[in-house]
Amino acid sequence: MADVVVVGAGIIGAACAEALSAAGVNVLVIDRGAPASGTTAAGEGNILLSDKEPGPELDLAIASRREWPAVLARLPEKVADVEWEPKGGLVVATAAPEPLAALAAEQRSAGVDAQVITPADAFELEPLLTRAVTTAVYYPEDAQLQPVLAATALLAAVRARGGEVHAGVTALSVRRSAGGHVIGLETDAGVIPCEAVVNACGPWAGEFGAAAGGPIEVLPRRGMILVTAPLPECIRHKVYDADYVGAVGSGEADLQTSTVVESTRAGTVLIGSSRERIGFDDTLKIQVLRELACKALLIFPFLGDVPVMRAYGGFRPYAPDHLPIIGPDPRIPGLWHATGHEGAGIGLAPATARLLTELFLGKAPHVDPTPFRVDRPAVTTITETGVGGAEDGGAAPESGSKDGGVVSESGAGRRGAVSEGAAGLGGRGRSPGVAGGGL
């Protein structure tokens, strides 16, 4: 019998499983799809301190940035290359410099290395930047990795320690004892006996929580990314405009875009970012892609001559107060949650996993768990009884999954080619649309 079953094999579920197994806990991971095929597959691999204001999330991010090298060091050697690049981040402003400098000062007071630099210094770091830059802040601690490689490497570490990973298994609810404690996970393949269940279902975590008797407020927030054709090295850091922090922290449901541009080891350039709460609508929207492209040109004008190879989108797990949900559910003994990281899951995964493991084992937490607790008003309402009784296994949600079960990290938006041999971002193609033309 597994000590813990983790539901969701994305980066958060994989990190939790790896941390638990490293501490000697017997872990089994399930996912209704393939590991790392959902939100994680639709991510950029950001590990950022630069996009967070002082507060609990930044504290978790600082701890997680310190934790990532330690986690990577204990991975099996054959899977340890996850394209880790501590390349640093550069935030640039093309308007009044004071707001960005003020944010950097606040971040420094919280322990972030945030270096205000001149435009000339910024051009030394990124020679192809627009000359309209008025100020910039350099964040040497920002980093990047390949999220699918990272998640699958974490799961390989779980297997190497005797744990199991089962793909194609849909979680339906939890089975509880007469006293109300979790004694198993109900799945479409039968009951998996266990002492605890970790809900790491990403954007689908709210639906699984409800089915398990512990509803939490987690909603999908759609994001889209453009991918260029491979280029020689031309963008050396992760580069964002000064509006990025505000967009990350916004709770608006309507479309918001801000610029983040970065290169990958393969030479492609990733261009984001968008945020929009539209349920699980995975339509690739031309107007969103066009807006991303136009804003990217304001930071890197040379991209106007670069072909767009494809675009993709996915769903981020959004919590109303913009804080992750990490810890035990007081309504259902044995049910744990690790979700709500929105677009920061890659960066926050190691500290999330370590914190959950510390709480599970009764050890002193390395960060204050209070801001992330399950029973905070923004994400849950505690009642006398949960949704669904003991022993009956609860019920699968009625929506959110094509097969009636909800609960995997998989299911992110469609990843299709947007333009094969397209003209550059500057719109010199035969149409202002995407297929065959510029954006």
LUMBARO-834327 format. One record per residue (C-alpha): residue number from 0; chain; y, x, z. Coordinates in steps of 0.1 Angstrom, whole numbers, plus 5000, padded with zeros to 4 digits. Layout:
(NUM 'A' (Y X Z))
...
This chain:
(0 'A' (5000 5000 5000))
(1 'A' (5035 5013 4991))
(2 'A' (5059 5016 5020))
(3 'A' (5088 5006 4996))
(4 'A' (5090 4990 4962))
(5 'A' (5122 4997 4943))
(6 'A' (5131 4970 4918))
(7 'A' (5150 4986 4889))
(8 'A' (5143 5019 4872))
(9 'A' (5179 5028 4863))
(10 'A' (5199 5056 4878))
(11 'A' (5204 5039 4912))
(12 'A' (5168 5028 4916))
(13 'A' (5155 5061 4904))
(14 'A' (5178 5080 4928))
(15 'A' (5168 5058 4957))
(16 'A' (5131 5063 4949))
(17 'A' (5136 5100 4946))
(18 'A' (5154 5104 4979))
(19 'A' (5129 5082 4997))
(20 'A' (5100 5101 4983))
(21 'A' (5116 5134 4991))
(22 'A' (5117 5122 5028))
(23 'A' (5080 5114 5027))
(24 'A' (5082 5076 5020))
(25 'A' (5055 5062 4997))
(26 'A' (5074 5046 4969))
(27 'A' (5066 5024 4939))
(28 'A' (5092 5016 4912))
(29 'A' (5090 4986 4889))
(30 'A' (5111 4975 4860))
(31 'A' (5107 4946 4836))
(32 'A' (5116 4970 4807))
(33 'A' (5114 5007 4801))
(34 'A' (5129 5031 4827))
(35 'A' (5166 5038 4822))
(36 'A' (5168 5014 4793))
(37 'A' (5196 4991 4806))
(38 'A' (5229 4999 4822))
(39 'A' (5220 5035 4826))
(40 'A' (5213 5039 4789))
(41 'A' (5247 5024 4781))
(42 'A' (5266 5048 4803))
(43 'A' (5286 5080 4795))
(44 'A' (5272 5101 4824))
(45 'A' (5305 5103 4843))
(46 'A' (5306 5120 4877))
(47 'A' (5342 5115 4886))
(48 'A' (5366 5120 4915))
(49 'A' (5397 5117 4893))
(50 'A' (5394 5079 4888))
(51 'A' (5393 5068 4924))
(52 'A' (5421 5062 4949))
(53 'A' (5416 5073 4985))
(54 'A' (5392 5050 5004))
(55 'A' (5355 5044 5009))
(56 'A' (5344 5047 4973))
(57 'A' (5362 5081 4970))
(58 'A' (5345 5092 5002))
(59 'A' (5311 5083 4987))
(60 'A' (5320 5100 4954))
(61 'A' (5330 5132 4971))
(62 'A' (5297 5132 4991))
(63 'A' (5278 5124 4959))
(64 'A' (5294 5152 4939))
(65 'A' (5283 5176 4966))
(66 'A' (5248 5160 4965))
(67 'A' (5241 5162 4928))
(68 'A' (5234 5200 4926))
(69 'A' (5210 5196 4956))
(70 'A' (5191 5168 4939))
(71 'A' (5189 5186 4906))
(72 'A' (5175 5217 4924))
(73 'A' (5145 5198 4937))
(74 'A' (5135 5182 4904))
(75 'A' (5104 5194 4886))
(76 'A' (5113 5224 4864))
(77 'A' (5100 5208 4832))
(78 'A' (5125 5179 4835))
(79 'A' (5153 5196 4853))
(80 'A' (5176 5200 4823))
(81 'A' (5197 5168 4824))
(82 'A' (5226 5183 4805))
(83 'A' (5246 5189 4837))
(84 'A' (5281 5201 4828))
(85 'A' (5307 5207 4855))
(86 'A' (5333 5207 4828))
(87 'A' (5362 5193 4848))
(88 'A' (5385 5164 4840))
(89 'A' (5420 5162 4827))
(90 'A' (5442 5131 4832))
(91 'A' (5473 5130 4810))
(92 'A' (5504 5109 4810))
(93 'A' (5527 5103 4781))
(94 'A' (5553 5083 4801))
(95 'A' (5570 5089 4834))
(96 'A' (5551 5117 4852))
(97 'A' (5559 5105 4888))
(98 'A' (5531 5079 4893))
(99 'A' (5503 5103 4882))
(100 'A' (5517 5131 4904))
(101 'A' (5518 5106 4934))
(102 'A' (5482 5096 4928))
(103 'A' (5472 5133 4927))
(104 'A' (5489 5139 4960))
(105 'A' (5471 5110 4977))
(106 'A' (5438 5123 4963))
(107 'A' (5444 5158 4976))
(108 'A' (5450 5143 5011))
(109 'A' (5415 5128 5008))
(110 'A' (5399 5162 4999))
(111 'A' (5400 5161 4961))
(112 'A' (5410 5192 4941))
(113 'A' (5437 5176 4920))
(114 'A' (5460 5201 4904))
(115 'A' (5492 5189 4888))
(116 'A' (5499 5211 4857))
(117 'A' (5525 5213 4831))
(118 'A' (5521 5201 4795))
(119 'A' (5518 5237 4784))
(120 'A' (5490 5242 4808))
(121 'A' (5473 5210 4795))
(122 'A' (5476 5223 4759))
(123 'A' (5459 5255 4770))
(124 'A' (5430 5235 4784))
(125 'A' (5429 5211 4754))
(126 'A' (5447 5225 4724))
(127 'A' (5443 5193 4703))
(128 'A' (5460 5170 4728))
(129 'A' (5490 5150 4716))
(130 'A' (5523 5168 4722))
(131 'A' (5537 5137 4738))
(132 'A' (5521 5146 4771))
(133 'A' (5547 5147 4799))
(134 'A' (5524 5158 4828))
(135 'A' (5487 5162 4836))
(136 'A' (5464 5166 4865))
(137 'A' (5433 5188 4863))
(138 'A' (5402 5179 4883))
(139 'A' (5378 5209 4883))
(140 'A' (5351 5189 4902))
(141 'A' (5346 5162 4876))
(142 'A' (5313 5166 4858))
(143 'A' (5290 5150 4833))
(144 'A' (5253 5147 4826))
(145 'A' (5230 5127 4803))
(146 'A' (5221 5096 4823))
(147 'A' (5188 5087 4807))
(148 'A' (5175 5122 4812))
(149 'A' (5187 5122 4848))
(150 'A' (5171 5089 4856))
(151 'A' (5138 5098 4840))
(152 'A' (5138 5132 4857))
(153 'A' (5143 5115 4891))
(154 'A' (5114 5092 4884))
(155 'A' (5093 5122 4873))
(156 'A' (5100 5137 4908))
(157 'A' (5088 5105 4924))
(158 'A' (5055 5107 4904))
(159 'A' (5051 5143 4913))
(160 'A' (5051 5134 4950))
(161 'A' (5025 5107 4945))
(162 'A' (5047 5077 4939))
(163 'A' (5042 5053 4910))
(164 'A' (5065 5039 4883))
(165 'A' (5054 5007 4865))
(166 'A' (5073 4995 4834))
(167 'A' (5070 4960 4820))
(168 'A' (5066 4943 4854))
(169 'A' (5090 4915 4863))
(170 'A' (5099 4910 4899))
(171 'A' (5102 4873 4909))
(172 'A' (5109 4872 4947))
(173 'A' (5096 4887 4980))
(174 'A' (5067 4875 5000))
(175 'A' (5075 4871 5037))
(176 'A' (5054 4869 5069))
(177 'A' (5055 4839 5093))
(178 'A' (5082 4858 5112))
(179 'A' (5103 4862 5080))
(180 'A' (5097 4900 5073))
(181 'A' (5090 4912 5038))
(182 'A' (5053 4919 5033))
(183 'A' (5052 4921 4996))
(184 'A' (5069 4917 4962))
(185 'A' (5061 4888 4940))
(186 'A' (5058 4898 4903))
(187 'A' (5045 4884 4871))
(188 'A' (5016 4908 4875))
(189 'A' (5007 4896 4911))
(190 'A' (5018 4905 4946))
(191 'A' (5026 4941 4955))
(192 'A' (5021 4946 4992))
(193 'A' (5048 4967 5009))
(194 'A' (5070 4969 5039))
(195 'A' (5103 4968 5022))
(196 'A' (5119 4960 4988))
(197 'A' (5150 4977 4974))
(198 'A' (5171 4955 4951))
(199 'A' (5184 4980 4925))
(200 'A' (5187 4956 4897))
(201 'A' (5222 4965 4886))
(202 'A' (5241 4935 4870))
(203 'A' (5210 4914 4877))
(204 'A' (5210 4922 4914))
(205 'A' (5227 4890 4924))
(206 'A' (5201 4869 4907))
(207 'A' (5172 4887 4922))
(208 'A' (5189 4887 4956))
(209 'A' (5191 4849 4954))
(210 'A' (5155 4846 4943))
(211 'A' (5145 4868 4972))
(212 'A' (5165 4848 4998))
(213 'A' (5194 4872 5001))
(214 'A' (5221 4862 4975))
(215 'A' (5249 4887 4969))
(216 'A' (5279 4885 4947))
(217 'A' (5272 4909 4918))
(218 'A' (5285 4900 4883))
(219 'A' (5281 4917 4849))
(220 'A' (5312 4934 4836))
(221 'A' (5309 4944 4799))
(222 'A' (5319 4978 4786))
(223 'A' (5318 4993 4751))
(224 'A' (5318 5029 4738))
(225 'A' (5325 5044 4704))
(226 'A' (5305 5075 4692))
(227 'A' (5318 5098 4666))
(228 'A' (5298 5120 4642))
(229 'A' (5289 5155 4656))
(230 'A' (5318 5180 4656))
(231 'A' (5323 5216 4665))
(232 'A' (5335 5221 4700))
(233 'A' (5369 5205 4701))
(234 'A' (5372 5186 4734))
(235 'A' (5364 5208 4763))
(236 'A' (5368 5185 4793))
(237 'A' (5366 5149 4802))
(238 'A' (5401 5136 4792))
(239 'A' (5416 5103 4803))
(240 'A' (5450 5086 4801))
(241 'A' (5469 5078 4832))
(242 'A' (5460 5041 4829))
(243 'A' (5423 5047 4835))
(244 'A' (5425 5046 4873))
(245 'A' (5442 5012 4872))
(246 'A' (5417 4998 4848))
(247 'A' (5387 5010 4869))
(248 'A' (5401 4993 4900))
(249 'A' (5412 4961 4884))
(250 'A' (5395 4928 4892))
(251 'A' (5408 4910 4861))
(252 'A' (5382 4892 4841))
(253 'A' (5401 4895 4808))
(254 'A' (5397 4925 4785))
(255 'A' (5412 4958 4797))
(256 'A' (5411 4991 4778))
(257 'A' (5421 5026 4787))
(258 'A' (5413 5059 4771))
(259 'A' (5385 5083 4781))
(260 'A' (5374 5109 4756))
(261 'A' (5346 5135 4761))
(262 'A' (5322 5155 4740))
(263 'A' (5285 5157 4745))
(264 'A' (5261 5187 4742))
(265 'A' (5251 5173 4708))
(266 'A' (5286 5175 4695))
(267 'A' (5294 5138 4693))
(268 'A' (5325 5125 4710))
(269 'A' (5323 5094 4733))
(270 'A' (5354 5072 4733))
(271 'A' (5359 5045 4759))
(272 'A' (5366 5025 4779))
(273 'A' (5367 4988 4780))
(274 'A' (5361 4963 4808))
(275 'A' (5356 4926 4804))
(276 'A' (5338 4899 4824))
(277 'A' (5322 4877 4798))
(278 'A' (5288 4871 4814))
(279 'A' (5259 4886 4795))
(280 'A' (5274 4882 4761))
(281 'A' (5263 4914 4743))
(282 'A' (5282 4909 4710))
(283 'A' (5298 4940 4696))
(284 'A' (5335 4929 4693))
(285 'A' (5355 4945 4665))
(286 'A' (5388 4940 4682))
(287 'A' (5376 4958 4713))
(288 'A' (5364 4988 4692))
(289 'A' (5397 4989 4673))
(290 'A' (5417 4990 4705))
(291 'A' (5396 5018 4719))
(292 'A' (5401 5038 4687))
(293 'A' (5438 5032 4685))
(294 'A' (5443 5043 4721))
(295 'A' (5422 5074 4716))
(296 'A' (5444 5085 4687))
(297 'A' (5474 5084 4711))
(298 'A' (5457 5112 4731))
(299 'A' (5439 5131 4704))
(300 'A' (5456 5124 4670))
(301 'A' (5430 5146 4651))
(302 'A' (5404 5119 4658))
(303 'A' (5420 5099 4630))
(304 'A' (5400 5119 4605))
(305 'A' (5367 5118 4624))
(306 'A' (5339 5094 4613))
(307 'A' (5326 5068 4637))
(308 'A' (5288 5070 4638))
(309 'A' (5280 5040 4660))
(310 'A' (5291 5020 4690))
(311 'A' (5272 5005 4719))
(312 'A' (5279 4984 4750))
(313 'A' (5263 4975 4783))
(314 'A' (5268 4956 4815))
(315 'A' (5281 4972 4848))
(316 'A' (5273 4956 4882))
(317 'A' (5307 4944 4894))
(318 'A' (5313 4935 4931))
(319 'A' (5345 4915 4938))
(320 'A' (5359 4942 4963))
(321 'A' (5350 4971 4940))
(322 'A' (5326 4987 4965))
(323 'A' (5289 4993 4962))
(324 'A' (5264 4972 4983))
(325 'A' (5241 4996 5001))
(326 'A' (5218 4988 5030))
(327 'A' (5196 4963 5047))
(328 'A' (5200 4925 5042))
(329 'A' (5203 4911 5078))
(330 'A' (5190 4877 5065))
(331 'A' (5157 4890 5052))
(332 'A' (5142 4918 5073))
(333 'A' (5127 4943 5048))
(334 'A' (5150 4935 5019))
(335 'A' (5175 4962 5010))
(336 'A' (5202 4964 4984))
(337 'A' (5216 4993 4963))
(338 'A' (5239 4979 4936))
(339 'A' (5275 4969 4928))
(340 'A' (5286 5004 4916))
(341 'A' (5301 4990 4884))
(342 'A' (5308 5020 4861))
(343 'A' (5305 5047 4887))
(344 'A' (5267 5044 4893))
(345 'A' (5259 5078 4877))
(346 'A' (5284 5096 4899))
(347 'A' (5276 5077 4931))
(348 'A' (5238 5076 4928))
(349 'A' (5228 5107 4949))
(350 'A' (5250 5097 4979))
(351 'A' (5239 5061 4976))
(352 'A' (5203 5071 4977))
(353 'A' (5207 5095 5006))
(354 'A' (5226 5069 5026))
(355 'A' (5200 5042 5020))
(356 'A' (5172 5067 5029))
(357 'A' (5191 5077 5061))
(358 'A' (5195 5041 5071))
(359 'A' (5159 5032 5063))
(360 'A' (5146 5061 5084))
(361 'A' (5170 5055 5112))
(362 'A' (5188 5088 5107))
(363 'A' (5225 5095 5112))
(364 'A' (5243 5086 5079))
(365 'A' (5262 5113 5061))
(366 'A' (5289 5088 5052))
(367 'A' (5302 5057 5070))
(368 'A' (5279 5029 5058))
(369 'A' (5302 5001 5071))
(370 'A' (5323 4995 5040))
(371 'A' (5292 4991 5019))
(372 'A' (5273 4968 5042))
(373 'A' (5255 4937 5028))
(374 'A' (5270 4912 5051))
(375 'A' (5307 4918 5043))
(376 'A' (5326 4886 5033))
(377 'A' (5334 4898 4997))
(378 'A' (5298 4898 4986))
(379 'A' (5277 4876 5008))
(380 'A' (5277 4847 5033))
(381 'A' (5253 4850 5061))
(382 'A' (5235 4818 5070))
(383 'A' (5208 4808 5095))
(384 'A' (5181 4809 5068))
(385 'A' (5179 4826 5034))
(386 'A' (5173 4810 5001))
(387 'A' (5136 4804 4999))
(388 'A' (5112 4803 5029))
(389 'A' (5086 4827 5042))
(390 'A' (5053 4830 5024))
(391 'A' (5064 4808 4995))
(392 'A' (5077 4838 4975))
(393 'A' (5109 4820 4966))
(394 'A' (5117 4811 4930))
(395 'A' (5127 4830 4899))
(396 'A' (5162 4824 4887))
(397 'A' (5166 4799 4860))
(398 'A' (5189 4820 4839))
(399 'A' (5197 4856 4831))
(400 'A' (5164 4867 4817))
(401 'A' (5145 4857 4786))
(402 'A' (5112 4857 4803))
(403 'A' (5123 4838 4835))
(404 'A' (5122 4869 4857))
(405 'A' (5154 4886 4863))
(406 'A' (5152 4918 4877))
(407 'A' (5153 4950 4860))
(408 'A' (5178 4976 4853))
(409 'A' (5171 4970 4817))
(410 'A' (5188 4946 4794))
(411 'A' (5221 4963 4786))
(412 'A' (5240 4954 4755))
(413 'A' (5228 4959 4719))
(414 'A' (5231 4995 4708))
(415 'A' (5235 4993 4671))
(416 'A' (5250 5015 4645))
(417 'A' (5286 5004 4638))
(418 'A' (5295 5026 4609))
(419 'A' (5272 5048 4588))
(420 'A' (5294 5073 4570))
(421 'A' (5325 5055 4581))
(422 'A' (5360 5066 4575))
(423 'A' (5380 5082 4604))
(424 'A' (5394 5064 4634))
(425 'A' (5428 5065 4617))
(426 'A' (5419 5036 4594))
(427 'A' (5418 5052 4560))
(428 'A' (5386 5034 4551))
(429 'A' (5382 5005 4527))
(430 'A' (5388 4979 4554))
(431 'A' (5403 4975 4589))
(432 'A' (5369 4965 4602))
(433 'A' (5341 4986 4614))
(434 'A' (5312 4986 4589))
(435 'A' (5321 5011 4562))
(436 'A' (5358 5014 4572))
(437 'A' (5380 5030 4598))
(438 'A' (5391 5014 4630))
